[in-house]
Amino acid sequence: MSDAKDYITKREIPQLFECLMTGLMYHRPGDHVAYLQDCLEKIKAKGVSSVRWDLFLEAKRAKTPLPPVTPPRGSRPTSSRG
């Protein structure tokens, strides 16, 4: 089990899936498989280090940027309750 955890952690697999899912939810393409293939090709060309949760969001279309699904490492989620 530890080997599997090390594998996905070192390769930042959760961040990759978060990036792809965010793009899917934002764009809602008709052909989701082709969209994912296109995204993976872009990541492959740019390098895995370019993967961020908002990689496939278009800034000009988004009025307010979406918050990340998971908080950055080492930070705590903030509460909107005051």
C-alpha positions in Angstrom: 0.0 0.0 0.0 2.8 2.4 0.8 4.4 1.8 -2.6 1.2 2.9 -4.3 0.9 6.0 -2.1 4.5 6.9 -2.9 3.9 6.4 -6.6 0.9 8.7 -6.8 2.4 11.3 -4.5 5.7 11.5 -6.3 4.0 11.8 -9.7 1.4 14.3 -8.4 -1.4 12.2 -9.8 -4.1 13.8 -7.6 -3.2 17.2 -9.0 -3.4 15.9 -12.5 -6.9 14.5 -11.9 -8.0 17.7 -10.2 -6.8 19.7 -13.2 -8.6 17.4 -15.7 -11.8 17.3 -13.6 -11.9 21.1 -13.2 -11.5 21.5 -17.0 -14.3 19.1 -17.6 -16.7 20.8 -15.1 -15.9 24.2 -16.5 -16.1 23.4 -20.3 -18.5 20.5 -20.3 -17.4 19.3 -23.7 -19.7 17.1 -25.8 -16.9 14.6 -26.4 -15.3 14.3 -23.0 -12.9 11.6 -24.1 -11.5 13.8 -27.0 -11.3 16.7 -24.5 -9.3 14.7 -22.0 -7.0 13.4 -24.7 -6.4 17.0 -25.9 -5.7 18.1 -22.3 -3.2 15.2 -21.7 -1.4 16.1 -25.0 -1.1 19.7 -23.8 0.3 18.6 -20.4 2.7 16.2 -22.2 3.9 19.1 -24.4 4.2 21.6 -21.5 5.5 19.2 -19.0 3.9 17.8 -15.8 5.3 20.7 -13.8 2.7 23.0 -15.6 -0.2 21.1 -14.0 -2.3 23.3 -11.8 -6.0 22.9 -10.9 -6.9 25.9 -13.1 -4.7 25.0 -16.1 -7.6 24.6 -18.5 -9.7 27.5 -17.4 -9.9 30.5 -19.6 -9.4 33.7 -17.6 -11.3 35.8 -20.1 -14.5 33.7 -19.6 -14.3 33.4 -15.8 -15.6 36.5 -14.0 -14.3 35.2 -10.6 -11.7 32.5 -10.5 -12.8 29.2 -8.9 -11.1 28.2 -5.7 -9.0 25.0 -5.7 -10.7 21.8 -4.7 -7.9 21.1 -2.2 -5.9 23.7 -0.3 -2.2 24.1 -1.1 0.1 21.9 0.9 0.8 23.3 4.4 -2.2 25.7 4.5 -5.5 25.4 6.2 -8.8 26.0 4.6 -10.4 29.2 5.5 -13.9 29.5 6.8 -16.3 32.1 5.3 -18.1 32.2 8.7 -17.3 35.4 10.6 
